Amino acid sequence: MQTSHEVTSNNPPAASLAPVPVPFLTAYSAAIRRYELLEPGQEQQLAHRWQQTRDKSAADALVTSHLRLAAKLARGYKGYSLPLVDLIAEANLGLVIAASRFEPGRGARFSTYAVWWIKAAIHEYILRSWSLVKIGTTAAQKKLFFKLRSEIRKATGSVMTGLTPDVAELIAAKLAVTARDVIEMDARLHGDLSLNARVGDDDSGTELEALLVDGAVDAETVLADHEQTEHRAKALHIALGGLAARERHVFEARRLRECPVTLDQLAHELSISSERVRQIEMRAFAKVKRAVTLAAQDAPRGTAWRV
């Protein structure tokens, strides 16, 4: 089964290719009108031949007889500022998919079945091409994308005066989405905004990028934190080096482990009383604290120390 399928663009509408000359579309419309419409019985016969024998001529006849339907549906999406020739190409692709999957004998006309696939192909193309930012990733978002404009017109009495919070709440309830989803989709339907766009007049204005606030930690803070961590590690290493072997063992077991050892466990391990272990721990802690305090005098001003 073959059909012409133009290469589509993934760029937003503002960057779409130049429109195809009108004479081309006129010639295409004249060409597809040469194919006769099929009667219900003819559709069923052709569909059976394709499903049972994979007769390419049967599939071609089923597709070409409905090219006018695909073109008509594609023209209904001209409001999205995408090349009509690309919309028609995507519609034809949906038509081919419908022909390959149509099951005769279920009592439905092929045109009724094909409409769904044609619209699905067009919708996917529009969502891919509309914005540099991926949108319409869920069924609810896709429904919102294609119905938002009409719902705003209904809610405002056919007057597109802009989206208000009340209208957003009304549409959100009707389409089973959140008001925030409605507001964000409305903003996206107005197209992507360049960060190089100027805010204010040409002389005193500035680019939008310069007004954005970066919530990330600045480089100076990252460097200061890194230096603080290094000073703390160095001070602790020096402090531990000044402890006796048993003091260091108790201090590390009680203060530096993720799961500290109990006094009783250390007492059993060292064959001393729990009270004696506690005394060793306190003496070791005092030495470490004193050493860290001395090391803090050499640290950068503003560095916080804690043991």
C-alpha positions, 0 to 999 in steps of 0.5 A: 500500500503506497501513499505520498507522505510529505516530510513534516517539521518538528519546529514551532509554527513560527519557524514553519516552512514557507507556505506551499503555493496555492496552485499546488493545492488547487491541482491536488484537489482537482487530482483527488476528485478524479477518484470515485466514491465507493458504495458500502458494498464496494468498500466491504469487498475491497476490505475483504480482498485486502484482509484475505489476500493482501491485494495491494490494488484493493487497498489503494482503491480504498485509500484513494476513494477517501482522499477527499475526506482526509483533505477536508478534515485537514483543512479544519485544522488550518487555525493552528498556523501549520502548512496545509500540505503537511496537515493533508500529508498526515491525514493521508497517513492516518487514512492508510493506517485506517485502511490497513486495520479496517475490519469489514463485516462489522456494519460500519462504513470505512469513512466512519472508521477512518475519521478517527485515525485521520484525526489522530494522525493530525493531532499527533503532528500538531502536538509535535510541531506546535512547541519546542516544549513537549506538550499533550503527553496525556489524554487529558492534556491532548483533549485540553489542547484541542478543546480549550479555544472552543471552550473559552469562546463558549464560556465568554459568549464567543468573545475571546477576551482572555482567560480569567480565573473563573473561566479557567475553573469552569473549563477545568471542571468540564474537561476534568483537569486542574485550573492550573493545567488550563492556564498553562495550556492557554499560555502555550497556545500563544506560542513559545516566548524567546528569552531574547525578547526585549522587555520595555522600549528599545533604548532602556529595555532589557532581554527577558533572560536577564530578568529571570531569577536562578534558584540554584546555589551560586558559585561562591556559596558552593565554594565556601561550603566546599572549603568549610567541609575541607577545614572541618575534615582536616580539624577532625583528623588533627583532633583524632590524632591527639587521642590515645588509642582507647580514647579514639576507639571509644570516640569513633564508636560513640560519635562517628558511627552511623549506628553508635555502639552502646556503653554496655557493648563497649564495656564488655569489649574493653572489659571495663565498666560502663561508667568508665567507658562514659568517662573516656568518651567525655574526656575524648570529646573534650580533647576533640572539641578543644582541638577543633576550636583551635583549628577554627581560628585558621578557618575563613571568617563566617565558617560555622563549627560544630562537633 
